[in-house]
Amino acid sequence: MVVSGSSSKSKSKKLFSEKKGQSIGIVRSMSYKIPGTFSLESGKTLSGVRIEYEMYGKPNADKSNVILICHALTGDAHAAGFYKGDKKPGWWDIVIGPNKAFDTEKYCVICSNILGGCKGSTGPSSIDPETGKHYGISFPVITIADMVKAQKKLVEHLGVKQLFAVVGGSMGGMQVLQWTVSYPDMVKKAIAIATTASTTPQQIAFGAIGRKAVTDDPKWNGGNYYGKEIPAQGLALARMIGHITYLSDASMQKKFGRLQWDTDKSGAKAGTKGTTGTGDTSLSELPPELSHDFTPNFQVESYLNYQGDNFTKRFDANSYLYITKAVDYFDLAKNGSLIEGFSGVTAKCLVISISSDWLYPPYQSQEIVSALTANGVDARYEEIRSQYGHDAFLLEEGQLNYLIRSFLSQILVSDVMNRNFYSVSRDETIEHASRLMVKERVSHLPVISDNGKLEGIVTSWDITKAVACKINELDEIITRDVKYVYADERIEKASSIMEDYSISALPVIDSEHRVIGLVTSESISALIGRFG
């Protein structure tokens, strides 16, 4: 079959359409219990590990359209849509849903709560099946690799052999990179946003302060606070410290400036006084009624207090300790070399940084791309221009949708070519070529030299013509003026060549003219049917 006519062209264009995004509506949470024991990097094991997850969209027949979303430090499986009665959607609703970057009419999107979390997956707040009590700090040490291994168990349970993409920001980006290293054959595309491949001393320092805030709270009680008062003060302080690193100086200036709460005679806060967020007024310019009781009077103080107090209502203090420690341990360098650490990566990668991110600054994303490209990996670097700081990966709807959509829809020849192709040499007989075509049910055979270089192509039509003309030598019917494509070229180019020359298969060659695969009109049609 030859790809031609307006039908396939219009379907191909649908891959790049950008209609207004829609909500996926009401969603529900599901769980999977990993059978048997689960081995950790530390050598310890866990039994009855439970993984909480959500699924948006439907998998196609061969489950090749599945995308895994990895959440950040204190996130959860609820990435998009609404639970019944909710007013706020999932944490990444801006990019998940019909006609959004992760289009749920094309892709099946999965997000799971990490191992060690406290939103349904097994973690320190879970019940230890051996003791019948909460794990607390008897929970074994976990790593990013352990989290990814648990996700792999879930993905395999769902019958997915290879993920179309793995995506995440911040600690979610660490999981993405770990996926590409630990299970390279299972990842086709990877998108790591606002992250690092090796946690730096400064990043470790912030984690250490947050953990100390928790463990110094008397109510932490050595991790044994379940059924008692939680260490709310310490956990709130840890969140306040962490939240500052998610913002930027520019975003805080714009949001708060030096605005203060105005306190009336009764002590109640009633509006603001001082400067607006647009000026740079110094302390000496503030009104004379300065506060000496050290209660929060700047709006930024109240904001951080709110963030801290709200966090204690939804997150477990022990989970915070374990997860931040897992981030500290994260280091994909091997023998001190990130290039060596990425040596086995095969996924096409998009690494996105944020211009104002000082927690995971752009240079760390650039280091990731440099190490990947040094290994011959197809890796692209992009930078989101934003004043929101690290949190921009949760807020910059327009830039995120554009960058992710264009990367996911950039389908290359290598995405659809058949690497297990059959070939012949020019010294072989027509009878041999004919038998091979019949046996393997193929209609095109690249003719290659002893060192694998492309010399021509033979089709079933050539064989038929040879029989009719009583030609015996294969060398006499080879088409030597062969059209071909490279693996890293866009699939649209292959389709255009087939259409222009009325052919239905193209050899795929490398830089040395060696044949590495075959792309057919059938594979392109199947692709359009899958994502069109």
C-alpha positions as CSV (number, residue, x, y, z in Angstrom):
1,M,0.0,0.0,0.0
2,V,1.2,3.5,-0.9
3,V,0.7,6.4,1.4
4,S,-1.0,9.1,-0.8
5,G,-3.9,11.4,-1.1
6,S,-5.3,14.0,1.2
7,S,-6.6,11.6,3.8
8,S,-3.2,10.6,5.2
9,K,-2.1,14.2,5.0
10,S,-5.1,15.5,7.0
11,K,-4.6,12.8,9.6
12,S,-0.9,13.7,9.9
13,K,-1.8,17.3,10.5
14,K,-4.1,16.3,13.4
15,L,-0.9,15.3,15.2
16,F,-0.1,19.0,15.5
17,S,-3.5,20.5,16.1
18,E,-3.7,22.9,19.1
19,K,-7.3,23.2,20.2
20,K,-8.3,24.6,23.5
21,G,-7.7,22.2,26.4
22,Q,-10.5,20.6,28.2
23,S,-11.0,19.1,31.7
24,I,-11.0,15.3,32.0
25,G,-13.8,15.7,34.6
26,I,-14.3,13.3,37.6
27,V,-11.6,10.8,38.2
28,R,-11.0,8.1,40.8
29,S,-8.0,6.6,42.6
30,M,-7.0,3.0,42.3
31,S,-4.4,0.8,44.0
32,Y,-2.1,-2.1,43.2
33,K,-0.6,-4.5,45.7
34,I,2.8,-5.8,44.6
35,P,2.8,-9.6,45.2
36,G,5.5,-11.1,47.4
37,T,8.4,-9.2,48.9
38,F,9.8,-6.0,47.4
39,S,13.6,-5.7,47.6
40,L,15.2,-2.3,48.2
41,E,18.6,-0.8,47.3
42,S,19.5,-1.0,51.0
43,G,19.2,-4.8,51.0
44,K,16.0,-4.6,53.1
45,T,12.7,-5.9,51.9
46,L,9.0,-4.9,52.3
47,S,6.0,-7.1,52.1
48,G,2.5,-6.2,50.7
49,V,3.7,-2.9,49.1
50,R,0.7,-0.9,47.9
51,I,0.9,1.7,45.1
52,E,-1.9,4.2,44.7
53,Y,-2.4,5.5,41.2
54,E,-4.8,7.3,38.8
55,M,-5.3,6.7,35.0
56,Y,-6.6,9.2,32.5
57,G,-7.5,8.2,28.9
58,K,-7.4,4.7,27.5
59,P,-4.5,2.5,26.4
60,N,-4.5,1.5,22.8
61,A,-4.5,-2.2,21.6
62,D,-0.7,-2.7,22.1
63,K,-0.5,-0.2,25.0
64,S,2.1,1.8,23.2
65,N,0.5,5.2,24.1
66,V,1.0,5.1,27.8
67,I,2.7,8.0,29.5
68,L,3.9,7.9,33.2
69,I,3.8,11.1,35.2
70,C,6.1,11.3,38.2
71,H,5.2,13.7,41.0
72,A,7.4,16.0,42.9
73,L,8.5,15.9,46.6
74,T,5.2,16.3,48.4
75,G,2.9,15.5,45.5
76,D,0.6,12.5,44.9
77,A,-1.2,10.4,42.3
78,H,-4.0,13.0,41.8
79,A,-2.4,14.8,38.8
80,A,-5.5,15.9,36.9
81,G,-9.3,16.0,37.0
82,F,-11.6,16.3,40.0
83,Y,-12.7,14.1,42.8
84,K,-16.4,14.4,43.5
85,G,-17.1,17.6,45.5
86,D,-13.6,19.1,44.8
87,K,-13.3,22.7,43.7
88,K,-9.6,22.4,42.8
89,P,-8.3,19.9,40.1
90,G,-5.2,17.7,40.3
91,W,-1.8,19.3,40.7
92,W,-0.9,19.2,36.9
93,D,-4.3,19.7,35.4
94,I,-2.9,22.5,33.2
95,V,-1.2,20.0,30.9
96,I,-3.3,16.8,31.2
97,G,-6.6,16.4,29.4
98,P,-8.2,16.6,25.9
99,N,-6.2,18.9,23.6
100,K,-3.6,19.6,26.3
101,A,0.1,18.5,26.1
102,F,-0.8,15.1,27.5
103,D,-3.9,14.7,25.4
104,T,-6.0,12.0,27.0
105,E,-7.7,11.4,23.6
106,K,-4.4,10.2,22.3
107,Y,-2.5,9.0,25.3
108,C,-3.2,6.9,28.4
109,V,-1.7,8.9,31.3
110,I,-0.8,7.3,34.6
111,C,0.4,8.9,37.8
112,S,1.2,7.0,41.0
113,N,2.0,8.0,44.5
114,I,5.6,7.2,45.3
115,L,6.9,4.5,47.6
116,G,7.5,6.1,50.9
117,G,4.6,8.6,50.4
118,C,1.6,9.1,52.5
119,K,-1.2,9.4,49.9
120,G,-2.1,5.8,49.5
121,S,1.2,4.1,48.7
122,T,3.2,2.2,51.3
123,G,5.2,4.5,53.5
124,P,6.2,5.2,57.2
125,S,2.6,5.9,58.1
126,S,1.4,2.5,56.8
127,I,0.8,-0.5,59.0
128,D,3.7,-3.0,59.1
129,P,2.1,-6.4,58.4
130,E,4.6,-8.1,60.7
131,T,3.8,-5.9,63.8
132,G,0.3,-4.6,63.1
133,K,1.6,-1.1,64.0
134,H,2.7,1.9,62.0
135,Y,6.1,1.6,60.5
136,G,7.3,5.0,61.8
137,I,11.1,5.1,61.6
138,S,11.4,1.4,61.4
139,F,10.5,1.9,57.7
140,P,13.6,1.1,55.7
141,V,15.6,3.7,53.9
142,I,14.4,4.3,50.4
143,T,16.0,5.8,47.3
144,I,14.7,7.3,44.0
145,A,15.7,4.0,42.4
146,D,13.4,2.2,44.8
147,M,10.5,4.5,43.9
148,V,11.1,3.9,40.2
149,K,11.3,0.1,40.7
150,A,7.9,0.2,42.4
151,Q,6.5,2.2,39.4
152,K,7.9,-0.4,37.1
153,K,6.0,-3.1,39.0
154,L,2.8,-1.2,38.5
155,V,3.5,-0.6,34.8
156,E,4.2,-4.2,34.2
157,H,1.0,-5.2,36.1
158,L,-0.9,-3.0,33.7
159,G,0.6,-4.9,30.8
160,V,2.8,-2.1,29.4
161,K,6.0,-3.3,27.8
162,Q,7.4,0.1,26.9
163,L,6.3,3.6,28.0
164,F,5.7,6.1,25.3
165,A,7.1,8.7,27.7
166,V,8.1,9.3,31.3
167,V,7.6,12.9,32.6
168,G,8.2,14.8,35.8
169,G,9.4,18.0,37.4
170,S,11.7,18.5,40.4
171,M,11.9,15.2,42.3
172,G,9.7,13.9,39.5
173,G,12.4,14.8,37.1
174,M,14.9,12.7,39.1
175,Q,12.5,9.7,38.7
176,V,12.4,10.3,35.0
177,L,16.2,10.3,34.7
178,Q,16.4,7.2,36.9
179,W,13.9,5.4,34.6
180,T,16.2,6.1,31.6
181,V,19.2,4.7,33.5
182,S,17.6,1.7,35.3
183,Y,15.2,0.5,32.6
184,P,16.4,2.0,29.2
185,D,14.4,-0.5,27.1
186,M,11.2,0.5,28.8
187,V,11.3,4.3,28.0
188,K,10.8,5.7,24.5
189,K,10.8,9.4,25.4
190,A,11.7,11.2,28.6
191,I,10.9,14.7,29.8
192,A,12.8,16.0,32.9
193,I,11.8,19.4,34.1
194,A,13.5,21.7,36.7
195,T,15.7,19.0,38.1
196,T,19.2,17.6,38.6
197,A,21.1,14.4,38.0
198,S,23.0,14.8,41.2
199,T,21.9,16.6,44.3
200,T,24.2,19.4,45.2
201,P,25.5,20.4,48.7
202,Q,23.2,23.4,48.8
203,Q,20.2,21.3,47.9
204,I,21.2,18.8,50.6
205,A,21.6,21.6,53.1
206,F,18.0,22.8,52.6
207,G,16.8,19.2,53.1
208,A,18.9,18.9,56.3
209,I,17.4,22.0,57.8
210,G,13.9,20.9,57.0
211,R,14.5,17.5,58.6
212,K,16.0,19.1,61.7
213,A,12.9,21.3,62.1
214,V,10.8,18.1,62.2
215,T,13.0,16.0,64.5
216,D,13.6,18.9,67.0
217,D,9.9,19.1,67.5
218,P,9.2,17.3,70.8
219,K,6.0,15.9,69.4
220,W,7.9,14.0,66.8
221,N,8.8,11.7,69.6
222,G,11.4,9.7,67.7
223,G,8.9,9.1,64.9
224,N,6.3,7.5,67.2
225,Y,3.5,10.1,67.1
226,Y,0.7,8.1,65.4
227,G,-2.5,8.3,67.4
228,K,-1.0,11.3,69.3
229,E,-0.4,14.9,68.5
230,I,1.6,15.3,65.3
231,P,4.8,17.4,65.2
232,A,2.9,20.1,63.4
233,Q,5.2,23.0,64.4
234,G,8.3,21.3,63.1
235,L,6.7,20.1,59.9
236,A,5.2,23.5,59.2
237,L,8.6,25.1,59.7
238,A,10.1,22.6,57.3
239,R,7.5,23.4,54.7
240,M,8.1,27.2,55.1
241,I,11.8,26.7,54.5
242,G,11.2,24.5,51.5
243,H,8.6,26.8,50.0
244,I,11.0,29.7,49.9
245,T,13.2,27.7,47.6
246,Y,10.3,27.1,45.2
247,L,9.8,30.9,44.6
248,S,12.1,33.6,43.2
249,D,13.1,37.0,44.4
250,A,11.1,38.5,41.5
251,S,8.0,36.5,42.1
252,M,8.0,37.4,45.9
253,Q,8.5,41.1,45.1
254,K,5.7,41.0,42.6
255,K,3.3,39.0,44.9
256,F,4.1,40.7,48.3
257,G,6.6,43.5,47.9
258,R,6.8,45.0,51.4
259,L,3.1,45.0,52.1
260,Q,2.1,44.8,55.7
261,W,-1.1,43.8,57.5
262,D,-2.9,46.7,59.1
263,T,-3.8,46.0,62.7
264,D,-6.6,48.0,64.3
265,K,-6.9,48.8,68.0
266,S,-8.5,45.5,68.8
267,G,-5.5,43.7,67.3
268,A,-7.4,42.4,64.3
269,K,-5.7,42.5,60.9
270,A,-7.6,44.7,58.5
271,G,-5.9,45.2,55.2
272,T,-2.4,46.5,54.4
273,K,-0.2,49.4,55.0
274,G,3.2,50.5,53.9
275,T,4.3,50.1,50.3
276,T,2.8,48.3,47.4
277,G,4.6,45.4,45.7
278,T,6.0,47.7,43.0
279,G,8.3,49.8,45.0
280,D,11.6,49.3,46.9
281,T,10.8,51.3,50.0
282,S,13.4,50.9,52.8
283,L,12.5,50.1,56.4
284,S,13.0,53.7,57.5
285,E,10.2,54.7,55.2
286,L,7.7,52.5,57.1
287,P,5.1,54.1,59.3
288,P,6.3,54.8,62.9
289,E,4.1,52.2,64.6
290,L,6.7,49.4,64.4
291,S,5.8,46.1,65.9
292,H,7.9,44.9,68.8
293,D,6.1,41.6,69.6
294,F,7.6,39.8,66.5
295,T,4.2,38.6,65.3
296,P,3.9,38.3,61.5
297,N,3.1,41.7,60.1
298,F,4.4,41.4,56.6
299,Q,2.2,39.6,54.1
300,V,5.0,37.3,53.0
301,E,5.2,36.1,56.6
302,S,1.5,35.3,56.8
303,Y,1.7,33.6,53.4
304,L,4.5,31.3,54.6
305,N,2.6,30.6,57.8
306,Y,-0.4,29.6,55.8
307,Q,1.6,27.3,53.6
308,G,3.2,25.6,56.6
309,D,0.0,25.1,58.6
310,N,-1.9,23.8,55.5
311,F,0.9,21.4,54.8
312,T,0.6,19.7,58.2
313,K,-3.0,18.8,57.4
314,R,-2.1,16.8,54.3
315,F,1.3,15.3,54.8
316,D,3.1,12.9,57.1
317,A,6.2,14.1,58.9
318,N,8.0,10.8,58.7
319,S,7.3,10.6,55.0
320,Y,8.9,14.0,54.6
321,L,12.0,12.8,56.4
322,Y,12.3,9.7,54.2
323,I,11.6,11.4,50.9
324,T,13.9,14.4,51.4
325,K,16.7,11.9,52.4
326,A,16.1,9.9,49.2
327,V,16.5,13.2,47.2
328,D,19.8,13.8,49.1
329,Y,21.1,10.4,48.1
330,F,20.3,10.9,44.4
331,D,23.3,10.8,42.2
332,L,23.4,9.3,38.7
333,A,27.1,9.9,38.2
334,K,29.2,6.7,37.9
335,N,32.8,6.8,39.0
336,G,32.3,10.6,39.3
337,S,31.2,10.9,35.7
338,L,27.7,11.8,34.6
339,I,28.6,10.8,31.1
340,E,29.4,7.3,32.3
341,G,26.2,7.3,34.4
342,F,24.1,8.0,31.3
343,S,26.0,5.5,29.0
344,G,23.1,3.1,28.7
345,V,20.4,5.7,28.0
346,T,18.5,5.2,24.7
347,A,15.3,7.3,25.2
348,K,14.9,10.6,23.3
349,C,15.1,13.3,26.0
350,L,13.7,16.8,26.6
351,V,15.3,18.6,29.5
352,I,13.5,21.8,30.5
353,S,14.9,24.4,33.0
354,I,13.4,27.5,34.4
355,S,15.2,30.8,34.1
356,S,14.5,32.0,37.6
357,D,14.9,28.6,39.4
358,W,17.7,28.9,42.0
359,L,16.9,25.5,43.7
360,Y,17.6,23.6,40.5
361,P,19.3,26.3,38.3
362,P,19.5,26.0,34.5
363,Y,23.2,25.0,34.5
364,Q,22.2,21.7,36.1
365,S,19.8,20.9,33.2
366,Q,22.5,21.9,30.7
367,E,24.9,19.4,32.4
368,I,22.3,16.7,31.9
369,V,21.9,17.4,28.2
370,S,25.7,17.6,27.7
371,A,26.2,14.2,29.3
372,L,23.4,12.7,27.3
373,T,24.6,14.1,24.0
374,A,28.1,12.9,24.8
375,N,26.6,9.4,24.7
376,G,25.0,10.0,21.4
377,V,21.5,10.3,23.0
378,D,19.0,12.5,21.1
379,A,18.6,15.2,23.9
380,R,17.1,18.6,23.6
381,Y,17.4,21.5,26.0
382,E,14.7,24.2,26.5
383,E,14.4,27.0,29.0
384,I,11.1,28.4,30.4
385,R,11.3,32.1,30.8
386,S,9.5,32.9,34.0
387,Q,9.6,34.9,37.2
388,Y,7.9,32.2,39.2
389,G,11.0,30.4,40.2
390,H,11.1,26.6,40.7
391,D,7.3,26.4,40.9
392,A,7.0,27.6,37.3
393,F,6.8,24.0,36.2
394,L,3.4,23.9,37.9
395,L,2.2,27.3,36.6
396,E,3.5,28.2,33.2
397,E,0.6,26.7,31.2
398,G,1.4,28.1,27.8
399,Q,5.1,27.4,27.6
400,L,4.7,23.9,29.1
401,N,1.9,22.9,26.7
402,Y,3.9,24.2,23.7
403,L,7.2,22.6,24.6
404,I,5.8,19.2,25.7
405,R,3.3,18.9,22.8
406,S,5.9,19.7,20.2
407,F,8.3,17.1,21.7
408,L,5.8,14.3,22.0
409,S,4.4,14.9,18.5
410,Q,7.9,15.1,16.9
411,I,7.8,11.6,15.6
412,L,11.0,10.5,13.9
413,V,11.7,7.6,11.5
414,S,13.4,5.8,14.3
415,D,10.1,5.7,16.2
416,V,8.4,3.5,13.6
417,M,11.1,1.8,11.6
418,N,11.4,-2.0,11.7
419,R,14.9,-2.9,13.0
420,N,14.3,-6.6,12.4
421,F,14.4,-6.4,8.6
422,Y,15.5,-9.0,6.1
423,S,18.0,-8.3,3.4
424,V,19.9,-10.0,0.5
425,S,23.3,-9.5,-1.2
426,R,23.6,-8.9,-4.9
427,D,25.3,-12.3,-5.4
428,E,22.2,-14.3,-4.3
429,T,19.7,-15.8,-6.7
430,I,16.3,-14.6,-7.6
431,E,14.9,-17.9,-6.2
432,H,16.5,-17.2,-2.8
433,A,15.0,-13.7,-2.7
434,S,11.6,-15.0,-3.8
435,R,11.5,-17.7,-1.1
436,L,12.6,-15.2,1.5
437,M,9.8,-12.8,0.6
438,V,7.2,-15.6,0.7
439,K,8.5,-17.1,3.9
440,E,8.8,-13.8,5.8
441,R,5.8,-12.1,4.1
442,V,7.7,-9.1,3.1
443,S,7.6,-7.2,-0.2
444,H,10.9,-5.3,0.0
445,L,14.4,-6.5,0.5
446,P,17.3,-4.1,0.9
447,V,20.4,-5.3,-1.0
448,I,23.5,-4.8,1.2
449,S,27.2,-5.2,0.8
450,D,29.4,-7.4,3.1
451,N,29.9,-4.4,5.5
452,G,26.2,-3.7,5.6
453,K,26.1,-0.7,3.3
454,L,23.0,-0.1,1.1
455,E,23.6,-1.1,-2.6
456,G,20.0,-1.2,-3.8
457,I,16.6,-2.7,-3.2
458,V,14.5,-5.5,-4.6
459,T,10.7,-5.6,-4.5
460,S,8.1,-8.3,-5.1
461,W,7.2,-6.5,-8.3
462,D,10.8,-6.9,-9.4
463,I,10.7,-10.6,-8.7
464,T,7.5,-10.9,-10.7
465,K,9.0,-9.1,-13.7
466,A,12.1,-11.2,-13.5
467,V,10.1,-14.4,-13.7
468,A,8.0,-13.1,-16.6
469,C,11.2,-12.1,-18.5
470,K,13.1,-15.3,-17.5
471,I,15.8,-13.4,-15.7
472,N,17.9,-15.5,-13.3
473,E,20.4,-13.2,-11.7
474,L,19.3,-11.0,-8.9
475,D,22.0,-8.4,-9.8
476,E,20.1,-7.7,-13.0
477,I,16.9,-6.5,-11.3
478,I,18.2,-4.5,-8.4
479,T,17.1,-0.9,-8.3
480,R,20.3,1.0,-7.5
481,D,18.9,4.5,-7.4
482,V,17.3,3.9,-4.0
483,K,15.4,6.5,-2.0
484,Y,16.3,6.4,1.7
485,V,15.9,8.2,5.0
486,Y,18.0,8.7,8.2
487,A,16.7,7.5,11.5
488,D,16.7,11.0,13.0
489,E,14.6,12.6,10.3
490,R,10.9,13.5,10.8
491,I,8.4,10.8,9.8
492,E,6.7,13.4,7.5
493,K,9.8,13.3,5.2
494,A,9.6,9.6,4.8
495,S,5.9,9.8,4.1
496,S,6.5,12.6,1.5
497,I,9.2,10.6,-0.3
498,M,6.9,7.6,-0.5
499,E,4.1,9.7,-1.8
500,D,6.2,11.6,-4.4
501,Y,7.8,8.4,-5.8
502,S,4.8,6.0,-5.3
503,I,6.8,3.6,-3.2
504,S,5.7,1.8,-0.1
505,A,9.0,1.2,1.8
506,L,12.2,3.0,2.5
507,P,15.6,1.7,3.8
508,V,16.8,3.6,6.9
509,I,20.5,4.2,6.9
510,D,23.2,5.6,9.3
511,S,25.9,8.2,8.6
512,E,28.1,5.5,7.0
513,H,25.4,4.4,4.6
514,R,24.7,1.2,6.4
515,V,21.2,-0.1,6.5
516,I,19.8,-0.1,10.1
517,G,16.1,-0.5,9.4
518,L,13.1,-0.3,7.1
519,V,10.1,2.0,7.3
520,T,6.9,1.1,5.4
521,S,3.7,2.8,4.5
522,E,1.9,0.3,6.8
523,S,3.9,1.4,9.8
524,I,3.2,5.1,9.1
525,S,-0.5,4.4,8.6
526,A,-0.6,2.5,11.9
527,L,1.1,5.4,13.6
528,I,-1.5,7.9,12.3
529,G,-4.2,5.5,13.3
530,R,-2.8,5.4,16.8
531,F,-2.3,9.1,17.4
532,G,-4.5,10.7,14.8
